[in-house]
């Protein structure tokens, strides 16, 4: 179980930073920076805080809702488009930097930032990476919960627009349900086109519906409309290209 040992040993104001969503095929990567007010943190709540992966969704939600009364929190993110432009590692570090900046805008200037993992963003304060930090540091564990719940809520909202991918259930990860929908329906602007199997689908004549509305009748059935991509057979795409040049 994580505890406050690293924070106490460091002294001063210590923040924990963690991320959620490096591996999914869709959606942003989200990071959180958390400074716990240990003097007011109820013992029961501190014992509930753990690595987000070790908690149930209901446990994470309960902790998330209670944390703001006993912590200062900043959140940052990088979109799927940004992930594709710069790669997932750089995008994750940018999300962490934005979470730290959001924390500072709350009037907090940490004397040390504990970061889960072995890579740290370039911040204007001392940083210490902690491999397995979400199972070691209470502040990092709290950040992991904030990042995870924030991202899950984002994916649940997107699920209302794109229900066929099951994002409210799989948070954009490559589950069988999600992968099958990719092949049957196509790709949205929230998918990471640099990730497999999304990039494989892109090589199979995939188009934006709003770029080629005259092909909509040939699209596979789709539960969503806005900013959606569709798969079109090569023969149809070829004949359309010929017609557009004539």
C-alpha positions as CSV (number, residue, x, y, z in Angstrom):
1,X,0.0,0.0,0.0
2,X,1.3,3.5,-0.7
3,X,2.1,5.8,2.1
4,X,3.5,9.3,2.8
5,X,7.1,8.2,3.5
6,X,8.7,9.7,0.4
7,X,6.8,13.0,0.9
8,X,7.8,13.3,4.6
9,X,11.4,12.5,3.9
10,X,11.6,15.2,1.2
11,X,9.9,17.9,3.3
12,X,8.3,21.0,1.9
13,X,5.4,20.9,-0.6
14,X,5.5,17.6,-2.5
15,X,3.3,16.9,-5.5
16,X,2.7,13.5,-7.1
17,X,2.1,13.1,-10.9
18,X,0.7,10.2,-12.8
19,X,-1.0,9.5,-16.1
20,X,-3.8,7.4,-17.5
21,X,-4.4,6.2,-21.0
22,X,-1.0,5.5,-22.6
23,X,-2.2,2.2,-24.2
24,X,-5.7,2.7,-25.6
25,X,-6.5,2.9,-29.3
26,X,-8.7,6.0,-28.8
27,X,-9.0,9.1,-26.6
28,X,-6.5,11.4,-24.9
29,X,-3.8,10.6,-22.5
30,X,-4.5,12.4,-19.2
31,X,-2.2,13.3,-16.3
32,X,-2.9,14.6,-12.8
33,X,-0.7,16.5,-10.3
34,X,-1.8,16.2,-6.7
35,X,-0.6,17.9,-3.5
36,X,-2.2,16.2,-0.5
37,X,-3.1,18.2,2.6
38,X,-2.0,15.4,4.9
39,X,-3.0,17.3,8.1
40,X,-6.7,17.2,7.0
41,X,-6.7,14.0,5.1
42,X,-9.0,11.5,7.0
43,X,-7.3,8.3,8.0
44,X,-10.0,6.3,6.4
45,X,-9.6,8.1,3.1
46,X,-5.8,7.8,3.2
47,X,-6.2,4.0,3.6
48,X,-8.6,3.9,0.6
49,X,-6.0,5.5,-1.7
50,X,-4.1,3.0,-3.8
51,X,-2.8,2.5,-7.3
52,X,-5.8,3.1,-9.5
53,X,-5.4,-0.2,-11.2
54,X,-5.9,-2.0,-7.9
55,X,-9.2,-0.4,-7.3
56,X,-12.7,-1.0,-8.6
57,X,-14.4,1.8,-10.6
58,X,-16.7,2.4,-7.7
59,X,-13.8,2.8,-5.3
60,X,-12.0,5.2,-7.6
61,X,-15.1,7.3,-8.0
62,X,-15.6,7.5,-4.2
63,X,-12.0,8.6,-3.6
64,X,-12.1,11.0,-6.5
65,X,-15.2,12.8,-5.2
66,X,-13.7,13.2,-1.7
67,X,-10.1,14.2,-2.7
68,X,-10.7,17.9,-3.6
69,X,-11.5,18.7,0.1
70,X,-8.1,17.4,1.1
71,X,-5.8,18.1,-1.9
72,X,-4.9,20.7,-4.5
73,X,-5.2,19.1,-8.0
74,X,-4.2,20.0,-11.5
75,X,-5.1,18.0,-14.6
76,X,-3.6,18.1,-18.1
77,X,-4.2,16.1,-21.3
78,X,-2.9,15.5,-24.8
79,X,-5.4,14.6,-27.6
80,X,-5.3,11.6,-29.9
81,X,-4.2,14.0,-32.7
82,X,-1.3,15.3,-30.6
83,X,-0.3,11.7,-29.7
84,X,-0.1,10.9,-33.4
85,X,2.0,13.9,-34.2
86,X,4.6,13.6,-31.5
87,X,4.3,9.9,-30.2
88,X,2.8,8.7,-27.0
89,X,5.8,9.3,-24.7
90,X,6.2,12.9,-25.7
91,X,2.5,13.4,-25.5
92,X,2.4,11.9,-22.0
93,X,5.2,14.2,-20.8
94,X,3.3,17.2,-22.2
95,X,0.2,16.1,-20.4
96,X,2.2,15.9,-17.1
97,X,3.7,19.4,-17.8
98,X,0.1,20.7,-18.3
99,X,-1.1,19.1,-15.1
100,X,1.8,20.7,-13.2
101,X,1.0,24.1,-14.8
102,X,-2.6,23.7,-13.7
103,X,-1.5,22.9,-10.2
104,X,0.7,26.0,-10.1
105,X,-2.2,28.1,-11.3
106,X,-4.0,27.0,-8.1
107,X,-1.3,28.9,-6.2
108,X,0.9,26.0,-5.3
109,X,4.7,25.8,-6.0
110,X,6.0,22.4,-5.1
111,X,9.5,22.0,-3.8
112,X,9.6,18.5,-5.2
113,X,7.5,16.5,-7.7
114,X,7.3,12.7,-7.5
115,X,6.6,11.2,-10.9
116,X,5.5,7.7,-11.6
117,X,7.8,5.8,-14.0
118,X,11.3,6.4,-15.2
119,X,10.8,9.5,-17.4
120,X,10.2,13.1,-16.2
121,X,9.1,16.2,-18.1
122,X,11.1,19.3,-17.9
123,X,9.6,21.2,-15.0
124,X,10.8,24.4,-13.2
125,X,11.2,22.5,-10.0
126,X,13.2,19.4,-8.8
127,X,11.7,16.1,-10.0
128,X,12.2,12.5,-8.8
129,X,11.0,9.5,-10.9
130,X,9.6,6.6,-8.9
131,X,9.1,3.3,-10.8
132,X,6.0,1.8,-9.4
133,X,5.3,5.1,-7.7
134,X,1.5,4.6,-7.7
135,X,2.0,1.7,-5.3
136,X,4.6,3.5,-3.2
137,X,3.7,7.2,-2.8
138,X,0.3,8.3,-1.6
139,X,0.5,11.5,-3.7
140,X,1.3,9.6,-6.9
141,X,-1.5,7.1,-6.1
142,X,-4.0,9.9,-5.6
143,X,-2.8,11.4,-8.9
144,X,-3.3,8.0,-10.6
145,X,-6.9,8.0,-9.4
146,X,-7.6,11.5,-10.5
147,X,-6.1,10.8,-14.0
148,X,-8.0,7.5,-14.4
149,X,-11.4,8.8,-13.3
150,X,-11.1,12.0,-15.4
151,X,-10.2,10.0,-18.5
152,X,-12.9,7.4,-17.9
153,X,-15.5,10.2,-17.7
154,X,-14.2,11.7,-20.9
155,X,-14.5,8.3,-22.7
156,X,-18.0,7.8,-21.3
157,X,-19.1,11.2,-22.7
158,X,-17.6,10.3,-26.1
159,X,-19.4,6.9,-25.9
160,X,-22.7,8.8,-26.1
161,X,-21.6,10.1,-29.6
162,X,-19.9,6.9,-30.7
163,X,-21.7,4.0,-28.9
164,X,-20.6,1.2,-31.2
165,X,-17.1,1.1,-29.8
166,X,-18.1,0.5,-26.2
167,X,-15.9,3.2,-24.8
168,X,-17.9,3.6,-21.6
169,X,-16.9,0.0,-20.9
170,X,-13.4,-0.3,-22.4
171,X,-12.1,3.3,-22.1
172,X,-10.7,3.1,-25.6
173,X,-8.6,0.1,-25.0
174,X,-8.3,-2.5,-27.8
175,X,-10.8,-5.0,-26.5
176,X,-12.4,-7.5,-28.9
177,X,-15.6,-5.3,-28.9
178,X,-13.6,-2.2,-29.9
179,X,-11.5,-3.9,-32.5
180,X,-14.5,-5.5,-34.2
181,X,-16.3,-2.2,-34.4
182,X,-13.2,-0.6,-35.9
183,X,-13.3,-3.2,-38.8
184,X,-17.1,-3.1,-39.1
185,X,-17.7,0.7,-38.8
186,X,-14.5,2.6,-39.3
187,X,-12.4,5.2,-37.5
188,X,-13.3,8.4,-35.7
189,X,-11.2,11.5,-35.2
190,X,-10.6,10.3,-31.6
191,X,-8.7,7.2,-32.7
192,X,-4.9,7.2,-32.6
193,X,-4.0,6.6,-36.2
194,X,-0.4,5.8,-35.3
195,X,-1.5,2.8,-33.2
196,X,-2.2,-0.7,-34.6
197,X,-4.7,-1.9,-35.6
198,X,-6.0,1.6,-36.4
199,X,-3.1,2.3,-38.8
200,X,-3.8,-1.0,-40.6
201,X,-7.4,0.0,-41.2
202,X,-6.2,3.4,-42.6
203,X,-4.3,1.5,-45.3
204,X,-7.5,-0.1,-46.4
205,X,-9.1,2.8,-48.2
206,X,-10.6,4.7,-45.2
207,X,-12.1,8.1,-45.7
208,X,-13.7,10.9,-43.7
209,X,-17.5,10.8,-44.3
210,X,-17.6,14.6,-44.3
211,X,-14.9,14.8,-47.0
212,X,-16.7,12.4,-49.3
213,X,-20.5,12.8,-48.7
214,X,-21.3,11.4,-52.1
215,X,-20.0,8.0,-51.0
216,X,-22.2,7.9,-47.9
217,X,-24.6,5.4,-49.5
218,X,-21.8,2.9,-49.8
219,X,-20.7,3.1,-46.2
220,X,-21.1,0.4,-43.7
221,X,-23.9,1.1,-41.1
222,X,-22.6,3.5,-38.5
223,X,-24.1,4.5,-35.2
224,X,-22.5,7.9,-35.3
225,X,-22.4,10.6,-37.9
226,X,-20.2,13.6,-36.8
227,X,-16.6,13.5,-37.9
228,X,-16.7,9.8,-38.6
229,X,-14.6,7.9,-41.0
230,X,-16.0,5.1,-43.2
231,X,-14.6,2.1,-45.1
232,X,-15.3,2.0,-48.8
233,X,-14.5,-0.8,-51.2
234,X,-11.5,-0.1,-53.5
235,X,-13.7,-0.4,-56.6
236,X,-16.1,2.3,-55.4
237,X,-13.2,4.6,-54.4
238,X,-11.5,4.0,-57.7
239,X,-14.7,4.7,-59.8
240,X,-15.4,7.9,-57.7
241,X,-11.9,9.2,-58.3
242,X,-12.3,8.6,-62.0
243,X,-15.6,10.3,-62.1
244,X,-14.2,13.3,-60.2
245,X,-11.5,13.8,-62.9
246,X,-13.9,13.6,-65.8
